Amino acid sequence: MICEDCAYRAESILRPLIPWTKFERAVMPKDDALHAEGFTEVWKNSRYQVWIRRPASEYGELIHLSIKRNDRNPLHDWRDLQRIKNEILGKEEEAVELYPAESRLVDAANQYHLWCFKGRHAPFGYEARAVMGPTTVADYDKSKQRPFENPPDDLMSEEDFQKKAAALRERGSARADFSKRIRAIMDVASERQCTMRDGQKCEEAAPGMPGLWCAACMGKALRELAGEAAELL
């Protein structure tokens, strides 16, 4: 047994010596336990084995990838899991890792699991793609990042990152200014009295038809909606 830090150092040395190869479908072993769990396929490459099953689900087609390294070491490499997901399921499919309640924890081997609802994206996660190399990341927040084995075509350079950061700052400033202007207009409008005649208010005279309301009533309604939106967000 070696310590985890030593294992990671050894990994960084050995990784270039074991180039990534294409996944090939392998023969399923005659293991009653695997078949009982529902595994129907196994794929292998130079580094990993991926076992596949499709559990029943009320939320759509669910695919479970059970992943282990060929050397059985406990090293968890996010970038490798992303690549496995891309090559086995598809680049635009999304999969998640689950850290379960202790009451249904299964911890019997150095095995990693990805769960994918085929064709559906998760209702969380980043909204845009950004892939940075070691230099850019270090300049950004002093983080560490190893070089890519196969750098993507859209790897962000330091110049690209600075441009994107500047654009985000400018957009944030513009949004804040826009919000401030809208709120100022709503404040002025809502301070006025309803101009509807015959003693009725706009909501009473034209319920559900804000296009017919006066500026004062529209301003008050907008302020109420803005408050509700702030609570929801």
Secondary structure, DSSP 8 states (H G I E B T S, - for coil): ---HHHHHHHHHHHGGGS-----EE------HHHHHHTEEEEEE-SSEEEEEE----TTS-EEEEEEEETT------HHHHHHHHHHHT-TT---B-----GGG---SSS-EEEEEETT---S-S-SS---B-HHHHHHHHS------SS--TT-B-HHHHHHHHHHHHHHHHHHHHHHHHHHHHHHHHHHS----STT--HHHHSTT-GGGS-HHHHHHHHHHHHHHHHHH-
